[in-house]
């Protein structure tokens, strides 16, 4: 995810004149996390191996949290709240490690509470409150609230079998509805904002904006291939233990994983949170409309091109 952030951000910095590097890295963090919803839906329909489906789901969960943390650091630098690159990297490490630590502290007490509450309705209410509690506690100590929520969620999901069946059945229906409403709302809000964004492209409208959209789409897709294949085969070349424990994959598995890197609602939601102005200033955020436009085209492009061809 961090690799995609820097590669895509640097590529946009090179092709767009007068775009600050910090603003380009904000865009890189926005479009870095893949959305596993569409990919896993296709994977189940075509009968992909469960290992690939699990990889797609797991990386999406962790990459979303990492992307939001990286976005927060890049945004602080872009709006004038960050001082140096070293401070930015330090802030990222503190936020990431702190978020994981808060999640580790909270996960066991929260699970104990879930298993000792008897009423299924109360357990479902608790499940809706848990993300907000974990997020708020982490933010109070200036850590990543998103990573704290992810750690707690992974633990609770792993121990879900200890919760009674009635609760799990209700939770599944409730969270499907919540996810559908939130994702639909984000797409609707971005769609409503798109005409304003298009009118605000200024000198970058028309053919030039289309060229940027195509170039960014190609970089996003290529960067994932550049990362997935070495990440798949290098550990097996360097570690005998990995070779003994896991069967060496063919080129096809990594190709499917790389091609399944569609972007989705998380990228749109992050882009929607980019402020209109810089910190303590009336100066507009540099190229905000262009960043929103490229986010929208990247999401639509990956969903249409990769999503429609993934089954084949």
C-alpha positions in Angstrom: 0.0 0.0 0.0 2.8 2.4 0.9 4.6 1.4 -2.3 1.5 2.3 -4.3 1.2 5.6 -2.4 4.7 6.7 -3.3 4.7 5.4 -6.9 1.3 6.9 -7.9 2.0 10.1 -6.0 5.4 10.6 -7.6 4.0 9.8 -11.1 1.2 12.4 -10.7 3.8 14.9 -9.4 5.8 14.3 -12.6 3.0 14.6 -15.1 1.0 17.5 -13.6 2.7 20.9 -13.8 2.9 23.0 -10.6 1.4 20.2 -8.5 3.1 20.1 -5.0 4.7 16.7 -4.1 2.7 16.7 -0.8 -0.6 17.1 -2.7 0.5 14.3 -5.1 1.2 12.0 -2.2 -2.2 12.8 -0.7 -3.7 11.5 -4.0 -1.4 8.5 -3.9 -2.7 7.6 -0.4 -6.3 8.1 -1.6 -6.1 5.7 -4.5 -3.7 3.2 -2.9 -6.1 0.9 -1.0 -7.9 -1.8 -3.1 -11.5 -2.6 -2.5 -12.1 -6.3 -1.9 -15.9 -6.1 -2.2 -16.1 -6.5 -6.0 -13.1 -8.8 -6.2 -14.4 -11.3 -3.6 -17.9 -11.2 -5.2 -16.3 -12.3 -8.5 -14.0 -14.8 -6.7 -16.9 -16.6 -5.1 -18.9 -16.7 -8.4 -16.1 -18.1 -10.5 -14.9 -20.5 -7.8 -11.4 -19.1 -7.1 -9.3 -20.9 -4.5 -10.2 -19.8 -0.9 -6.6 -18.8 -0.4 -6.8 -16.1 -3.0 -10.1 -14.9 -1.7 -8.7 -14.7 1.8 -5.7 -12.7 0.6 -7.9 -10.2 -1.2 -10.1 -9.7 1.9 -7.2 -9.5 4.3 -5.1 -7.1 2.3 -8.1 -4.8 1.7 -8.8 -4.6 5.5 -5.2 -3.8 6.5 -4.5 -1.6 3.5 -7.5 0.5 4.2 -6.2 1.3 7.6 -2.7 2.0 6.4 -3.9 4.2 3.6 -6.0 6.3 5.9 -3.0 6.7 8.3 -0.7 7.6 5.4 -3.3 10.0 4.0 -3.5 11.8 7.4 0.3 12.3 7.4 0.5 13.5 3.8 -2.5 15.8 4.3 -0.9 17.4 7.4 2.2 18.1 5.2 0.1 19.4 2.3 -2.0 21.8 4.4 1.0 23.1 6.4 0.7 21.2 9.7 3.7 19.1 9.1 7.3 20.4 9.2 9.7 17.9 7.7 9.7 14.5 6.0 11.3 13.0 9.1 8.6 14.3 11.3 6.0 13.0 8.8 7.5 9.5 8.9 7.8 9.6 12.7 4.1 10.6 12.9 3.2 7.7 10.7 5.1 5.2 12.8 3.7 6.6 16.0 0.1 6.5 14.6 0.5 3.0 13.2 2.2 1.4 16.2 0.0 3.3 18.6 -3.1 2.3 16.8 -2.1 -1.4 16.9 -1.2 -1.1 20.6 -4.6 0.4 21.5 -6.3 -2.3 19.6 -4.4 -5.0 21.4 -5.3 -3.5 24.8 -9.0 -3.2 24.0 -9.7 -6.4 22.1 -9.7 -8.9 25.1 -11.9 -6.7 27.4 -14.4 -6.0 24.6 -14.6 -9.7 23.7 -15.2 -10.6 27.3 -18.0 -8.1 27.4 -19.5 -9.6 24.2 -19.5 -13.1 25.6 -21.0 -12.1 29.0 -23.9 -10.0 27.7 -26.9 -12.3 27.4 -29.4 -10.4 25.3 -28.8 -10.6 21.5 -30.2 -7.2 20.9 -27.7 -5.7 23.4 -24.8 -7.5 21.7 -25.8 -6.1 18.3 -26.0 -2.6 19.8 -22.6 -3.2 21.3 -21.2 -4.3 18.0 -22.2 -1.0 16.4 -20.6 1.0 19.3 -17.3 -0.9 19.4 -15.7 0.7 16.3 -16.5 4.2 17.6 -15.1 3.4 21.1 -11.8 1.9 19.7 -11.4 4.8 17.3 -12.1 7.4 20.0 -9.6 5.9 22.5 -6.9 5.7 19.9 -7.4 9.2 18.7 -7.2 10.5 22.3 -3.5 9.3 22.4 -2.8 10.6 18.9 -2.7 7.1 17.4 -4.5 5.7 14.4 -8.1 5.1 15.3 -8.6 3.1 12.1 -5.8 0.6 12.9 -7.2 0.2 16.4 -10.6 -0.7 15.0 -9.0 -3.1 12.5 -7.0 -4.9 15.3 -10.1 -5.2 17.5 -12.2 -6.4 14.6 -9.7 -9.1 13.6 -9.7 -10.4 17.1 -13.5 -10.4 17.5 -13.9 -12.0 14.1 -11.4 -14.7 15.0 -13.3 -15.4 18.3 -16.8 -15.0 16.8 -17.5 -18.7 17.3 -17.6 -18.0 21.1 -20.7 -15.8 20.6 -24.1 -17.4 20.4 -25.6 -18.2 17.0 -28.6 -15.8 17.3 -26.3 -12.9 17.9 -24.1 -13.7 14.9 -27.1 -14.2 12.7 -28.4 -10.7 13.6 -25.0 -9.1 13.3 -24.5 -10.4 9.8 -27.8 -8.9 8.6 -27.2 -5.6 10.5 -23.7 -5.0 9.2 -24.6 -5.9 5.6 -27.3 -3.2 5.8 -25.0 -0.7 7.4 -22.3 -1.3 4.8 -24.7 -1.0 1.9 -26.1 2.3 3.2 -22.7 3.8 3.9 -21.2 2.8 0.5 -24.3 4.0 -1.3 -24.1 7.3 0.5 -20.5 7.8 -0.4 -21.1 7.1 -4.1 -24.1 9.4 -4.1 -22.2 12.3 -2.4 -19.3 12.0 -4.9 -21.7 11.8 -7.8 -23.4 15.0 -6.6 -20.1 16.7 -6.2 -18.8 15.6 -9.6 -20.4 18.4 -11.7 -18.8 21.0 -9.3 -15.5 19.2 -9.6 -15.7 19.2 -13.4 -16.5 22.9 -13.6 -13.5 23.6 -11.3 -10.9 21.8 -13.3 -9.9 25.1 -15.0 -6.9 24.7 -17.3 -6.9 20.9 -16.8 -10.3 20.2 -18.3 -11.1 18.3 -21.5 -8.4 16.3 -23.3 -5.7 17.1 -20.7 -7.8 15.8 -17.8 -8.6 12.7 -19.8 -4.9 12.1 -20.4 -4.1 12.5 -16.7 -6.9 10.0 -15.9 -5.6 7.4 -18.4 -2.0 7.8 -17.2 -3.0 7.5 -13.5 -5.1 4.4 -14.2 -2.2 2.7 -16.0 0.2 3.6 -13.2 -2.2 2.3 -10.5 -2.6 -1.0 -12.3 1.1 -1.4 -13.2 2.3 -0.6 -9.7 0.2 -3.4 -8.2 1.8 -5.9 -10.7 5.3 -4.6 -9.8 4.6 -5.3 -6.2 2.6 -8.5 -6.2 5.0 -10.7 -8.2 8.2 -10.0 -6.1 6.1 -10.2 -2.9 4.9 -13.6 -4.0 8.1 -15.2 -5.1 11.0 -13.5 -3.2 10.0 -14.9 0.2 10.2 -18.4 -1.3 13.6 -17.7 -2.8 15.0 -16.3 0.4 13.5 -18.7 3.0 13.7 -22.4 3.0 11.0 -22.6 5.7 8.5 -20.8 3.4 9.4 -23.3 0.6 8.8 -26.2 2.9 5.6 -24.9 4.4 3.9 -23.6 1.2 3.6 -24.9 -2.3 5.2 -22.7 -4.9 2.5 -20.9 -6.9 2.3 -20.6 -10.6 2.3 -17.2 -12.4 -1.6 -17.3 -12.6 -2.4 -16.9 -8.9 -0.4 -13.7 -8.5 -1.8 -12.4 -11.8 -5.3 -12.8 -10.5 -4.4 -11.1 -7.2 -2.7 -8.2 -9.1 -5.6 -7.8 -11.5 -8.1 -7.8 -8.7 -6.9 -4.5 -7.3 -10.0 -2.5 -8.0 -10.5 0.7 -6.1 -13.8 1.6 -4.5 -15.7 3.3 -1.7 -12.7 3.8 0.6 -10.8 5.9 -2.0 -13.9 8.0 -2.6 -14.6 8.5 1.1 -11.0 9.6 1.7 -11.0 12.0 -1.3 -14.2 13.5 -0.1 -12.5 14.5 3.2 -9.8 16.6 1.5 -10.3 20.1 2.9 -11.2 23.1 0.7 -8.4 25.3 2.1 -5.0 25.0 3.6 -4.4 25.2 7.4 -5.3 28.6 8.9 -5.5 30.2 5.5 -8.1 31.0 2.8 -5.7 29.7 0.1 -7.5 26.7 -1.6 -6.0 23.2 -1.4 -3.8 22.8 -4.5 -5.5 21.1 -7.4 -8.3 19.6 -5.1 -10.8 19.3 -8.0 -8.2 17.6 -10.2 -7.5 15.1 -7.3 -11.2 14.4 -6.8 -11.7 14.0 -10.6 -8.8 11.5 -10.9 -10.0 9.6 -7.9 -13.4 9.2 -9.4 -12.0 8.2 -12.8 -9.6 5.7 -11.2 -12.3 4.1 -9.2 -14.7 3.8 -12.2 -11.9 2.7 -14.5 -10.7 -0.1 -12.3 -14.2 -1.3 -11.5 -15.2 -1.3 -15.1 -12.0 -2.5 -16.8 -10.7 -4.9 -14.2 -14.0 -5.8 -12.7 -15.6 -6.8 -15.9 -12.6 -8.8 -17.2 -11.7 -10.5 -13.8 -14.0 -13.4 -14.4 -12.4 -14.2 -17.7 
